[in-house]
Amino acid sequence: MHGWSGRAAVPVLLAGLLAAGGCGSRPVTISRTASPAAVKARLLRIMQRWGATQAVVEETATGGPEPGTMVVRLDTAGGGAIRAQWTGPHGRTHLLVADDHQVVRYTAGAGHYTVEPAGSTEGDPRWLVGTGLVPFLNGARPLSAAFAGHTVTLRCQAALPGGPGIASLVFDPGSGRPLAWSATWTPAGSRTPETLHERVESFSAGSGLPAGTFEFTPPAGVQPAVEAQAPDGSFVRVTQGVVVPPAGSGLTLNTIITSGGSPPVLMLAYAGPDGRPLLVTEFAAATGPADPAGSGATPITIAGLPADTATLATGQAYIGFTWHGTRVWLEGTSGEVPALANAWLTALNQGSPGPAPASGTGNRPA
């Protein structure tokens, strides 16, 4: 369904393991004669002092379907978000931006970027971020510990995201930071082992990253696409007539469904900042179903663009607008729908390109 998602989850392993945070003020020393189990216990003691962190990690992966080098920027203070960029086997650059609200994937040179719901292991590669290094070490069986200069390398047997394997963590106890990570495992059903090598370029506690780091700004002319679930349970990639809320809207994308047909009617189910549901319905304006407000909608202007508004029989607020041939309905609470419509239409009016026009007919899903 999601193309890279299964493989993309693995390269963010070390970044995910840094989710527990920054460094304590007093260094914890580890005796060079300590057993592997004692080294594990001391490292756990160091990590328990961490707070929120950010890290830049350089990675090389081999043996998998998408080997390459990736830089991951992680800021866990805001609930966990990553911005990852790597080069695939054919030399194409892939970008992935994920936070608590949605996942965006883009391949350089493509005409579309894909927007996916957050919160699933298949669609959201941040599931590794949630594991953290502390629970990883708690579940790992230490095999050996080797000291070199000011560092210690702990080798463990562990349940890795790609399958059971061997992992090695290089750590500087004096500064309280991880330095490198490597792992080897053989995926289920395969005889070819995969390896992962990651080097921590920077690691700090509590400091923020530049605004917009975890927001995707598409290149000029690049349009959004989605993979929506059809009535028969299959997934359909929709690239025409898709309009998505602006970055930073605070909406969490939960599900995307489609009626099928040509073109399909899309329903994107979001949760607003207060957790209440907000429904976005999109279809070709020339041939789609009648607006839920019927003739009772009141014409208004938002950010210089025409729209209409009503209170539905369900008591929900409704605002509808048309953008480059795509009709968009917003249905939700009276506290969220007007604010979203204002932010959305303001962004569109500030030069956002229109989607590829949809054509044909479709029915609104039940």
Backbone hydrogen bonds, N-H to C=O, Kabsch-Sander energy under -0.5 kcal/mol:
donor,donor_aa,acceptor,acceptor_aa,energy
4,W,2,H,-1.1
5,S,2,H,-1.2
8,A,4,W,-3.4
9,A,5,S,-1.4
10,V,6,G,-0.6
10,V,7,R,-0.9
12,V,8,A,-0.6
12,V,9,A,-0.6
13,L,10,V,-1.8
16,G,12,V,-2.9
17,L,13,L,-2.3
18,L,14,L,-1.0
18,L,15,A,-0.7
19,A,16,G,-1.7
20,A,17,L,-0.5
21,G,18,L,-1.7
22,G,52,A,-0.6
28,V,173,P,-0.9
29,T,27,P,-0.5
34,A,31,S,-1.8
39,V,35,S,-2.5
40,K,36,P,-2.3
41,A,37,A,-2.0
42,R,38,A,-2.2
43,L,39,V,-2.5
44,L,40,K,-2.2
45,R,41,A,-1.7
46,I,42,R,-2.0
47,M,43,L,-2.5
48,Q,44,L,-1.7
49,R,46,I,-1.7
50,W,47,M,-1.5
54,Q,204,S,-2.2
55,A,74,L,-1.1
56,V,202,S,-1.7
57,V,72,V,-1.7
58,E,199,R,-2.9
59,E,70,M,-1.8
60,T,197,H,-2.9
61,A,68,G,-1.9
62,T,195,T,-2.0
68,G,61,A,-1.1
70,M,59,E,-1.3
71,V,85,Q,-1.7
72,V,57,V,-1.8
73,R,83,R,-1.5
74,L,55,A,-1.8
74,L,72,V,-0.5
75,D,81,A,-1.3
76,T,53,T,-1.7
79,G,76,T,-1.8
80,G,75,D,-0.6
82,I,98,A,-2.5
83,R,73,R,-1.2
84,A,96,L,-3.0
85,Q,71,V,-1.3
86,W,94,H,-2.0
87,T,69,T,-1.0
88,G,86,W,-0.5
88,G,92,R,-2.7
91,G,88,G,-1.9
94,H,86,W,-3.3
95,L,106,Y,-3.0
96,L,84,A,-2.7
97,V,104,V,-2.4
98,A,82,I,-2.3
99,D,102,Q,-1.9
103,V,116,E,-2.3
104,V,97,V,-2.7
105,R,114,T,-2.1
106,Y,95,L,-2.4
108,A,93,T,-2.9
110,A,107,T,-2.4
113,Y,223,Q,-2.0
114,T,105,R,-2.5
115,V,225,A,-2.4
116,E,103,V,-2.9
118,A,101,H,-0.6
118,A,253,L,-1.3
124,D,120,S,-2.7
127,W,124,D,-1.3
128,L,125,P,-1.1
129,V,126,R,-0.7
130,G,126,R,-1.4
131,T,128,L,-1.1
132,G,128,L,-1.1
133,L,17,L,-1.5
136,F,132,G,-1.3
137,L,133,L,-2.8
138,N,134,V,-2.4
139,G,135,P,-1.6
140,A,136,F,-0.7
140,A,137,L,-0.7
141,R,157,Q,-2.7
143,L,155,R,-3.5
144,S,155,R,-1.5
146,A,153,T,-2.1
148,A,151,T,-2.2
151,T,148,A,-2.1
152,V,171,F,-2.3
153,T,146,A,-3.0
154,L,152,V,-0.6
154,L,169,L,-2.5
155,R,144,S,-2.6
155,R,153,T,-0.6
156,C,167,A,-3.3
157,Q,141,R,-2.4
158,A,156,C,-0.5
158,A,165,G,-2.4
160,L,158,A,-1.0
160,L,163,G,-1.3
163,G,160,L,-1.6
165,G,158,A,-2.4
166,I,184,T,-2.0
167,A,156,C,-2.5
168,S,182,S,-2.8
169,L,154,L,-2.4
170,V,180,A,-2.4
171,F,152,V,-2.7
171,F,169,L,-0.5
172,D,177,R,-2.5
174,G,150,H,-0.5
176,G,172,D,-1.6
177,R,172,D,-1.3
179,L,170,V,-3.1
180,A,170,V,-1.4
181,W,198,E,-2.5
182,S,168,S,-2.1
183,A,196,L,-2.0
184,T,166,I,-2.2
185,W,194,E,-2.1
186,T,164,P,-0.8
190,S,187,P,-1.9
194,E,185,W,-3.4
195,T,62,T,-2.5
196,L,183,A,-2.2
197,H,60,T,-2.5
198,E,181,W,-3.3
199,R,58,E,-3.2
200,V,179,L,-2.4
201,E,56,V,-2.4
201,E,199,R,-0.7
202,S,56,V,-1.4
204,S,54,Q,-2.2
206,G,52,A,-2.4
213,T,210,P,-1.8
215,E,212,G,-1.8
217,T,215,E,-0.5
222,V,219,P,-2.1
223,Q,111,G,-2.3
225,A,113,Y,-2.0
226,V,238,V,-2.1
228,A,226,V,-0.6
228,A,236,V,-2.8
229,Q,256,I,-2.5
230,A,234,S,-3.3
233,G,230,A,-2.3
236,V,228,A,-3.2
238,V,226,V,-3.1
238,V,236,V,-0.6
239,T,237,R,-0.5
241,G,356,A,-2.6
249,S,246,P,-1.2
252,T,271,A,-2.5
253,L,101,H,-2.6
253,L,251,L,-0.6
254,N,252,T,-0.6
254,N,269,A,-2.8
255,T,269,A,-1.3
257,I,267,M,-2.3
258,T,229,Q,-2.3
259,S,265,V,-1.7
262,S,361,T,-0.7
265,V,260,G,-0.6
266,L,264,P,-0.5
266,L,282,E,-2.7
267,M,257,I,-2.5
268,L,280,V,-3.2
269,A,255,T,-2.4
269,A,267,M,-0.6
270,Y,268,L,-0.6
270,Y,278,L,-2.9
271,A,252,T,-1.9
272,G,276,R,-3.3
275,G,272,G,-2.4
278,L,270,Y,-2.5
279,L,331,E,-2.9
280,V,268,L,-2.2
281,T,329,W,-1.8
282,E,266,L,-2.3
283,F,327,R,-1.5
285,A,325,G,-2.5
287,T,284,A,-1.1
288,G,284,A,-1.5
294,G,291,D,-1.7
296,G,293,A,-2.0
297,A,294,G,-0.6
298,T,309,T,-3.2
300,I,307,A,-2.8
302,I,305,L,-2.9
305,L,302,I,-2.2
307,A,300,I,-2.6
308,D,320,G,-1.9
309,T,298,T,-2.1
310,A,318,Y,-2.0
312,L,310,A,-0.6
312,L,316,Q,-2.8
315,G,312,L,-2.1
317,A,332,G,-2.9
318,Y,310,A,-2.3
319,I,330,L,-1.8
320,G,308,D,-2.5
321,F,328,V,-2.1
323,W,326,T,-2.8
326,T,323,W,-1.8
327,R,283,F,-2.9
327,R,325,G,-0.5
328,V,321,F,-3.1
329,W,281,T,-2.7
330,L,319,I,-2.4
331,E,279,L,-2.2
332,G,317,A,-1.8
336,E,333,T,-1.1
337,V,333,T,-2.5
340,L,336,E,-2.6
341,A,337,V,-2.7
342,N,338,P,-2.3
343,A,339,A,-2.2
344,W,340,L,-3.0
345,L,341,A,-2.6
346,T,342,N,-1.9
347,A,343,A,-2.0
348,L,344,W,-2.2
349,N,345,L,-2.4
350,Q,346,T,-0.8
350,Q,347,A,-0.6
351,G,348,L,-1.1
352,S,347,A,-1.0
361,T,262,S,-2.9
362,G,287,T,-0.6
